[in-house]
């Protein structure tokens, strides 16, 4: 029963990791940009919700209505005016700039919000659970997983069925030629970044409800997101969800069987095993995002 | 329609096109010919906005478009069928055509009209573009440019690497495109093919205009083509 519970909770935790990882995977798929500030942005979003709650917003969920558009807008501007300039043949400039960005965000948060661990609260709902065949299932993780599935499903529909989705896939194939079709690749990149940032904002707030956060806690999230993306297969949306679930299950199982402190390590080990034996991940990219 | 006035294009320090002036009349056609490396493709890329020009002016429909980015020129009605086709390989043929709707231009070339004109493309509409043969790819690339309903179609070596029968089919579509009021600027290595398609010929040699005129003598063109 203990294992079954660990597996179910691990799958639910995978929903949160998938929300983290989807934006990372999406930006890489579209513009070959690895955003090392992804974790820091999640933490920034959580602090954003915290500030709004302190300023009188009734609930962090209501704060999402402000935080998600704000972070998405930040994504658009940042991509259009900063990250765009780092897109060269070499991946190094974008890595350096996003790494620098993560350091700036972390330190600004340290200066303004202190290093104390913070929590977001839904008045106890975030800890509540229901019983399913003897298993305790948390409402918040379940809802997070559903949000992740809805978000990935929506993205998948947009990418597959709409003109914007076609242009995103086209730009990932051959950006200069997209401009011949009358669309501005920089604008498409920036919207893609806005979507990725919006997703990570949701993930950051969800994580703030689930666990405590402090300014440096984005680093661990970034690593989980990377691991989920690699296990699932770079650029595949549903692969990312699968990878995130595998990572969540492994972490929870190891914590339940071996020792509560072993979860992270077990996750890293499984990730390394995938990297060695299945470096392209579970779902090899057929259709790029 | 299109006027180039002393246009120069450089790759770094290297001049690829030097002080070229030419014009394409409204609804007309002009063939730019020249050997490999004469600067033909560079010239077309500069007109489409994919390469910056170092000197001169590009005027389209009375408007100086020299500094406009490529996507703005496409919206004004300049469509380039690029060298090597440059289809979006992971998209289907139909999706490739639909991307050109981003120009938001109205005109005779609806998806249906294009499929009617290019049955080969219609047959392959749900194939992935990366899986097409060379001829199918070229036809798709032209069809894609037409969906944008351009006022000026730039064709870059559409016959390159294709079987003669396919080249014939592709060139057969040129009069149809002209009939719809679209002007064409075509770049070609094959002199006979070019002179058959267009009375007006502009010859480039090492980036410079070596000869230009109407119904030119083949011997003159050959001299202008190879130099000497």
Boltz contact constraints between the chains, C-beta under 6 A:
constraints:
  - contact:
      token1: [A, 166]
      token2: [B, 95]
      max_distance: 6.0
  - contact:
      token1: [A, 166]
      token2: [B, 98]
      max_distance: 6.0
  - contact:
      token1: [A, 166]
      token2: [B, 99]
      max_distance: 6.0
  - contact:
      token1: [A, 169]
      token2: [B, 91]
      max_distance: 6.0
  - contact:
      token1: [A, 170]
      token2: [B, 88]
      max_distance: 6.0
  - contact:
      token1: [A, 170]
      token2: [B, 99]
      max_distance: 6.0
  - contact:
      token1: [A, 173]
      token2: [B, 88]
      max_distance: 6.0
  - contact:
      token1: [A, 173]
      token2: [B, 89]
      max_distance: 6.0
  - contact:
      token1: [A, 173]
      token2: [B, 90]
      max_distance: 6.0
  - contact:
      token1: [A, 174]
      token2: [B, 86]
      max_distance: 6.0
  - contact:
      token1: [A, 177]
      token2: [B, 86]
      max_distance: 6.0
  - contact:
      token1: [A, 179]
      token2: [B, 70]
      max_distance: 6.0
  - contact:
      token1: [A, 179]
      token2: [B, 71]
      max_distance: 6.0
  - contact:
      token1: [A, 180]
      token2: [B, 74]
      max_distance: 6.0
  - contact:
      token1: [A, 180]
      token2: [B, 80]
      max_distance: 6.0
  - contact:
      token1: [A, 181]
      token2: [B, 99]
      max_distance: 6.0
  - contact:
      token1: [A, 181]
      token2: [B, 100]
      max_distance: 6.0
  - contact:
      token1: [A, 181]
      token2: [B, 102]
      max_distance: 6.0
  - contact:
      token1: [A, 182]
      token2: [B, 71]
      max_distance: 6.0
  - contact:
      token1: [A, 182]
      token2: [B, 74]
      max_distance: 6.0
  - contact:
      token1: [A, 182]
      token2: [B, 75]
      max_distance: 6.0
  - contact:
      token1: [A, 182]
      token2: [B, 102]
      max_distance: 6.0
  - contact:
      token1: [A, 182]
      token2: [B, 103]
      max_distance: 6.0
  - contact:
      token1: [A, 183]
      token2: [B, 71]
      max_distance: 6.0
  - contact:
      token1: [A, 183]
      token2: [B, 102]
      max_distance: 6.0
  - contact:
      token1: [A, 184]
      token2: [B, 71]
      max_distance: 6.0
  - contact:
      token1: [A, 288]
      token2: [B, 90]
      max_distance: 6.0
